[in-house]
Amino acid sequence: MDTEIAQLQHQRASLPEHARIASMLADRKQLLADYTRAETEVSDLTRDQSRAEADLEPVRARKVRDQQRIDSGSVSDPKSLQGLIDEVQHLTRRISDLEDAELEVMEQLEKATATFEELQARRGELETEIRALMKTRDAQVAELDTKLGHADTERRALAEKLPQPLLAAYEKLRANHGGLGAAELRHGRCSGCRLDVNAADLRAFAAAPADEVLRCEECGRILVRTAESGL
């Protein structure tokens, strides 16, 4: 019974989904860091684009006003008129420089947005995969927990039927031997330590009463006799 319980516990702890989920959670952590950086970059570049556009607006407005004054013919003084023409030319170059800077920011923003959207989509896919895998893992764990519960109930019922001294001895052996206090004697070999029992001990075991507790001389475990013990 304890062997069955140990096998179920091992199976529960070593489900392949555990390792896969751990790996995917590590991927999610890295992906979240990349996602956060991309989101911050998009936010920063969006702000930079707004600032670039804000820088352009007054320059464009001033050029329009100056050009309107030139076109209207309201400026009769040649020196003042030339000053306006020079300023319009300067503003035209300034606008060109600002537009080039804004275009560069827009190109960076376009790339950053594409990266962010790709990471956002991957994040959603990964979250879906993790939830599905966790659902599968939890279903298997629940099934194994049910089996463990039944096995534990059977073990308790069996333990109540054993003499207290024998049960105490078994529990002590079990604690000292990796959870296995008894082992089947199979074809003259202890299935606990996997060592052959010598011929003299086998003869003694064969002559022993059915209710006598036998012990392996090598590992000390209680030996369980069956039809395949070789006695």
C-alpha positions as CSV (number, residue, x, y, z in Angstrom):
1,M,0.0,0.0,0.0
2,D,2.8,2.4,0.9
3,T,4.5,1.6,-2.4
4,E,1.3,2.5,-4.3
5,I,1.1,5.7,-2.3
6,A,4.7,6.6,-3.0
7,Q,4.2,5.9,-6.7
8,L,1.1,8.1,-6.8
9,Q,3.0,10.9,-4.9
10,H,5.9,10.6,-7.3
11,Q,3.6,10.7,-10.3
12,R,1.9,13.8,-8.9
13,A,5.1,15.6,-8.3
14,S,6.7,14.6,-11.7
15,L,3.8,15.5,-14.0
16,P,5.4,16.9,-17.2
17,E,3.0,19.8,-17.0
18,H,4.8,21.1,-13.9
19,A,8.1,21.6,-15.8
20,R,6.3,23.0,-18.9
21,I,4.3,25.5,-16.8
22,A,7.5,26.6,-14.9
23,S,9.2,27.2,-18.3
24,M,6.3,29.1,-19.7
25,L,6.0,31.2,-16.5
26,A,9.7,32.1,-17.0
27,D,9.0,33.0,-20.6
28,R,6.0,35.1,-19.4
29,K,8.2,37.0,-17.0
30,Q,10.7,37.9,-19.7
31,L,7.9,38.7,-22.1
32,L,6.3,41.0,-19.6
33,A,9.6,42.8,-19.1
34,D,9.9,43.3,-22.9
35,Y,6.3,44.3,-23.1
36,T,6.7,46.9,-20.4
37,R,9.8,48.4,-22.1
38,A,8.0,48.5,-25.5
39,E,4.9,50.1,-23.9
40,T,7.1,52.8,-22.3
41,E,8.9,53.4,-25.6
42,V,5.6,53.9,-27.4
43,S,4.4,56.3,-24.7
44,D,7.7,58.3,-24.8
45,L,7.7,58.5,-28.6
46,T,4.0,59.5,-28.7
47,R,4.9,62.3,-26.3
48,D,7.9,63.3,-28.4
49,Q,5.7,63.4,-31.5
50,S,3.1,65.6,-29.8
51,R,5.9,67.9,-28.6
52,A,7.4,68.1,-32.2
53,E,3.9,69.0,-33.6
54,A,3.5,71.6,-30.9
55,D,6.9,73.1,-31.8
56,L,5.8,73.3,-35.5
57,E,2.4,75.0,-35.0
58,P,3.6,78.5,-33.9
59,V,6.4,78.5,-36.5
60,R,3.9,77.7,-39.3
61,A,1.4,80.2,-38.0
62,R,4.1,82.9,-37.9
63,K,5.1,82.1,-41.5
64,V,1.5,82.3,-42.6
65,R,1.1,85.7,-41.0
66,D,4.3,87.1,-42.5
67,Q,3.4,85.7,-45.9
68,Q,0.0,87.3,-45.7
69,R,1.5,90.7,-44.9
70,I,3.9,90.4,-47.9
71,D,1.1,89.3,-50.2
72,S,-1.3,92.0,-49.1
73,G,1.1,94.8,-50.0
74,S,0.5,96.5,-46.7
75,V,4.2,96.9,-46.0
76,S,5.5,99.8,-48.1
77,D,8.8,100.3,-46.5
78,P,11.4,98.3,-48.6
79,K,13.6,97.5,-45.6
80,S,10.7,96.2,-43.6
81,L,9.5,94.2,-46.6
82,Q,12.9,92.6,-47.1
83,G,13.0,91.8,-43.4
84,L,9.7,89.9,-43.7
85,I,10.9,88.1,-46.8
86,D,14.1,87.0,-45.0
87,E,12.1,85.9,-42.0
88,V,9.8,83.8,-44.2
89,Q,12.8,82.1,-45.7
90,H,14.2,81.5,-42.3
91,L,10.9,80.1,-41.0
92,T,10.7,77.9,-44.1
93,R,14.1,76.3,-43.3
94,R,13.1,76.0,-39.6
95,I,9.8,74.3,-40.5
96,S,11.7,71.9,-42.8
97,D,14.1,71.0,-39.9
98,L,11.2,70.5,-37.5
99,E,9.3,68.4,-40.0
100,D,12.4,66.2,-40.6
101,A,12.7,65.7,-36.8
102,E,9.0,64.9,-36.5
103,L,9.2,62.4,-39.4
104,E,12.1,60.7,-37.7
105,V,10.1,60.4,-34.5
106,M,7.1,59.1,-36.4
107,E,9.2,56.4,-38.0
108,Q,10.5,55.3,-34.7
109,L,7.0,55.4,-33.2
110,E,5.8,53.2,-36.1
111,K,8.5,50.6,-35.4
112,A,7.9,50.7,-31.7
113,T,4.2,50.3,-32.1
114,A,4.6,47.3,-34.3
115,T,6.9,45.7,-31.7
116,F,4.5,46.5,-28.9
117,E,1.5,45.1,-30.8
118,E,3.5,41.9,-31.6
119,L,4.5,41.5,-27.9
120,Q,0.9,42.2,-26.9
121,A,-0.4,39.5,-29.2
122,R,2.3,37.0,-28.0
123,R,1.4,37.8,-24.4
124,G,-2.2,37.0,-25.0
125,E,-1.3,33.7,-26.7
126,L,1.0,32.7,-23.9
127,E,-1.5,33.5,-21.2
128,T,-4.1,31.3,-23.0
129,E,-1.5,28.5,-23.3
130,I,-0.6,28.7,-19.6
131,R,-4.3,28.7,-18.5
132,A,-5.0,25.6,-20.7
133,L,-1.9,23.8,-19.4
134,M,-2.8,24.7,-15.8
135,K,-6.3,23.3,-16.4
136,T,-4.9,20.1,-17.7
137,R,-2.4,19.9,-14.8
138,D,-5.0,20.6,-12.2
139,A,-7.3,17.9,-13.5
140,Q,-4.5,15.3,-13.4
141,V,-3.6,16.5,-9.8
142,A,-7.2,16.2,-8.7
143,E,-7.4,12.7,-10.1
144,L,-4.2,11.6,-8.4
145,D,-5.3,13.3,-5.1
146,T,-8.5,11.2,-5.3
147,K,-6.5,8.1,-5.7
148,L,-4.2,9.1,-2.9
149,G,-7.2,9.7,-0.7
150,H,-8.6,6.2,-1.4
151,A,-5.2,4.6,-0.9
152,D,-4.7,6.5,2.4
153,T,-8.1,5.4,3.6
154,E,-7.2,1.7,2.8
155,R,-3.9,2.1,4.5
156,R,-5.5,3.4,7.7
157,A,-8.0,0.6,7.7
158,L,-5.2,-2.0,7.2
159,A,-3.0,-0.4,9.9
160,E,-5.8,-0.7,12.4
161,K,-5.8,-4.5,11.9
162,L,-2.1,-4.8,12.6
163,P,-0.6,-5.4,16.1
164,Q,0.6,-2.1,17.6
165,P,4.2,-3.3,18.1
166,L,4.4,-4.5,14.5
167,L,3.0,-1.3,13.2
168,A,5.4,0.8,15.3
169,A,8.3,-1.3,14.0
170,Y,7.1,-0.9,10.5
171,E,6.7,2.8,10.7
172,K,10.2,3.2,12.2
173,L,11.7,1.1,9.3
174,R,9.6,3.1,6.8
175,A,11.0,6.4,8.1
176,N,14.6,5.1,7.9
177,H,14.3,3.5,4.4
178,G,12.8,6.1,2.2
179,G,9.2,5.4,2.9
180,L,9.5,1.6,2.3
181,G,9.4,-0.4,5.6
182,A,8.5,-3.7,4.1
183,A,9.5,-5.4,0.9
184,E,8.4,-8.5,-1.0
185,L,10.6,-11.6,-0.9
186,R,10.6,-12.5,-4.5
187,H,12.5,-15.5,-5.9
188,G,14.8,-15.5,-2.9
189,R,15.6,-11.8,-3.2
190,C,14.6,-8.8,-1.1
191,S,12.8,-6.4,-3.4
192,G,13.8,-3.5,-1.1
193,C,17.6,-3.7,-1.2
194,R,17.6,-6.0,-4.3
195,L,20.0,-8.4,-2.6
196,D,19.7,-12.2,-2.6
197,V,18.9,-13.9,0.7
198,N,21.5,-16.6,1.6
199,A,20.4,-20.2,1.5
200,A,20.5,-20.7,5.2
201,D,18.1,-17.7,5.8
202,L,15.8,-19.0,3.0
203,R,15.6,-22.4,4.8
204,A,14.8,-20.6,8.1
205,F,12.2,-18.5,6.3
206,A,10.6,-21.6,4.8
207,A,10.3,-23.2,8.2
208,A,9.0,-20.1,9.9
209,P,5.3,-20.0,10.9
210,A,3.1,-17.9,8.6
211,D,2.5,-15.3,11.3
212,E,6.2,-14.8,12.1
213,V,7.7,-11.5,11.1
214,L,10.7,-12.0,8.8
215,R,13.4,-9.4,8.4
216,C,16.0,-8.9,5.6
217,E,19.4,-9.3,7.1
218,E,20.9,-6.8,4.7
219,C,18.5,-3.8,4.9
220,G,16.4,-4.7,7.9
221,R,13.1,-4.4,6.1
222,I,10.1,-6.6,6.9
223,L,9.9,-9.3,4.3
224,V,6.5,-10.2,2.8
225,R,6.1,-13.8,1.7
226,T,4.1,-14.6,-1.4
227,A,3.8,-17.6,-3.7
228,E,6.7,-16.2,-5.6
229,S,9.1,-16.0,-2.7
230,G,11.0,-19.1,-3.7
231,L,10.6,-20.8,-0.3
